[in-house]
Every structure is written in C-alpha cells, then in structure tokens.
Amino acid sequence: MKIIISPAKQMQVDTEAMDCTETQFLAQTREILDKLQSMTMPELQKLWGCNDALAEQNFARIRSMDLERNLTPAILAYVGLQYTHMGPRVLESEAWEYVCQNVRILSGFYGLLRASDGVAPYRLEMQAKLALAGKKNLYQYWGRSLYDALTKEDKVILNLASKEYSKVVEPFVSEDVRLVSCIFGCADKKGGYKVKATEAKMARGSMVRWCAEHNVQRPEEVQAFATYGYSFRPELSTDTEFVFIK
C-alpha cells in the first residue's frame, strides 16, 4: 500500500540530516525550472499569489537553484501542520523505514517524491496556472505520469492528500487499482459534520505517523485510527471513502 500526501508551502533546509535519493522526475523538474527562470518577478509573483517579501525570497531561490546539491530529504523539507503532526524527525527507525517505503508526496514542481528524495526549497502549487510544453497548467503537464509511476509500485493507494493534489491522480484510477480517500470531519450540532482545513491537515499528518508506528499494510487497518478523538464512522463511509469524525 502506498500513502499519498500533499506538500507544504513553507520549506526548510537541512543538508546534514541524511543522504538523499534522486527524484524520479528530475528531467521534468528541470523543464519547469527553466520555465520559471525565464519569467520576471512580477510574473512569478502573480503565479505564486504571494506578498512582496515571499516573491523576493522565492525569486532569489529560483535564480540560484541547484537541483543536485545541498538538498534536503523531502519529508524533512516541508514545514506545516501536517508535517508537524507527522513528526518525521522523531520517528523510530522501523517507522522511518515505513515512511520511506510507503509514503509518496505529490508535488507540482517535483512530481512524485519519496520521503528520502532530495529537494531544494521552491514555491509552486499544483493548481498554479503555469503554461509550459504546450500544456495550459500543471495538471495537464503531469497528465497521468504520476499515477502511472505510483501504481507501478502498488495497486492499493491510501489517499491522505488534499483535493488540489489528489486531482492529479484520481481521474486515472482503473478497475485494477484501489484508491481509498480518508475524510476528517468535525461533528456539528445538526448531526452532520464539517471538514475544517486546519483540523484535516493535522489529522492527515497524525494518520501517517500512526500508520508508520503500526506498520499498516491495508486500508481497512486505518479504521482503528482514534488519535485526537477521531473515530471511524462506517455508516458515513464507503469502500472508497473512509470518514472519521471528532
């Protein structure tokens, strides 16, 4: 079983953490980088949708980016609620190996990343309207290549990615592949639930950690997940969508 997750906008550098593996879509990443380096800062700021300070920081990163040196393992490079609650830096050795073997990060810039793949800090969301190689956006650019790479490894996928990122995989799911998405909601007064982005990010990271610590190999096993007051709700779930409510 492979677990897909989203990246985070904020990133950090730690070149001494461990040896990195090489990303499998390096040629495509180079093509994207070439495109970004050909753009002006106002064009990039519009693409990124960020303030002046972030635009200047990321413009400088783009100009000096080296895709082969001074890299950080992907799972340690991203900073955000999901990764904080995953806690990859404090995983025991067996849980760390599980994450390296089973977790895959979907990225608009790098495509599909293993936990140990070396990355440089970048800013590029999957939904960014970047036209290149005759394609209108990154969804078209990546096409089914990430899905094909993912399912070549495993035919069972646990989807813990946000909709923005899972959209690069979901349209291509065939009958011989099982993809199960996990939904994390907060109960409301009417007996239903609402999905809150902040809570969902925390839950996704916690579930990755829980899976690693329990050596989860099948989607059904995550139904026992009960961290932070969540519980699996079978009456709201289907074979392809597991709902957890707190």
Beta strands, then each sheet from edge to edge (+ up, - down):
strand 1: 2-5
strand 2: 10-11
strand 3: 72-73
strand 4: 78-79
strand 5: 103-107
strand 6: 111-114
strand 7: 118-119
strand 8: 156-159
strand 9: 178-187
strand 10: 193-194
strand 11: 231-232
strand 12: 241-245
sheet 1: 6+ 5- 1- 8- 9- 10+
sheet 2: 6+ 5- 1- 8- 9- 12- 11+
sheet 3: 2+ 4-
sheet 4: 3+ 7-
end
